[in-house]
């Protein structure tokens, strides 16, 4: 007999590192979810930009169940066909020559930073160890990646932190130039900051970083954990800018909900990661790679990628209309289906309340800090779902302005 569980059991049994919603989703289809009480929600959170094809996509279910009926896991002492096929898909679709599979975005960024340090040490010597990252960035929760992320709230409780990591101002090339020098081994940057407020980089900023890295022989790492796999209307956001990194981290949407991450690299840099220098027990397992291969084959098509750009218009036009009537936001920004609505100063810190009211109305949305409401729906969300979900969001905004509390 299956044990009955409630949201209260989270508080009783789970480490309190999250504050989950008061309801528990139990079933999903497309961009809709239903909770234990049968209430329907339209999902504009997308599992934090993960559920690129929505919930229970038939092709993903088929890929998973077919592989599950063959074998699940062997460890990294063996290769497997789904991993090799997925690696070739990623190489054919991007700048990369080599791929390393792991289980999450944090692991992919950890591997990227380790690769950069090792490449610099092997090529130039141990003095070349500096890492330049950016304020308000988010690169993961391991000690190395949380140190690279420029948000002290996430790192200050875990000092002493890894050394020789400096933070420049995002989109400010003068600030970056002041820190990047011949002792810099890597520059890590998000083409669009997600957790930091849904802030796209300027093309000039990324191009200047590329030139600085070339001048100082530093590895340019693009963190595309949140922006990758179609989220911005290109397969990867670097393709918008015409600026190619040396190394790229990807995860989230790559598995469409099944945990997988990957590090993509040019051959010159990948060559330093020899046998025994890095590893993972589960990374590249056949279940994850079979699902991710199917996800990538669906998303990396003109139909889906152009559809993301169309859906951006649906969201932008309707959110603009809501704001014209209610005057809630200073700015609506983003690329593709990663969209942020920055609250006016008089509503600072209230993004969480708006998201809670939206959930009461039956729309699941995200926040990016205390001042930005964030949308990261499925890339194939329907026009009817967008309309219905934003109707619910608009009601939540009206309730917020009327002073309703959750």
Secondary structure, 3 states (H helix, E strand, C coil): CCCCCCHHHHHHHCCCCCCCCCCCEEEEEECEEEECCCCEEEECCHHHHCCCCCECCHHHHHHHHHHHCCCCCCCCCCCCHHHHHHHHHHHHHCCCCEEEEECCHHHHHHHHHHHHHHHHHHHCCCCCCEEEEEECCCCCCCHHHHHHCECHHHHHHHCCCCCCEEEECCCCHHHHHCCCCCCEEEEEECCEECCCCCEECCHHHHHHHHHHHHHHCCEEEEECCCCCCCCCCCCCCHHHHCCCCCEEEECHHHHCCCCCEEEEECHHHHCCCCCCCCCCCCCCCHHHHHHHHHHHHHHCCHHHHHHHHHHHHHHHHHHHHHHHHHCCEEEEEEECCEEEEEECHHHCCCHHHHHHHHHHHCEECEECCCCEEEECCCCCCCHHHHHHHHHHHHHHHHHHHCCCCC
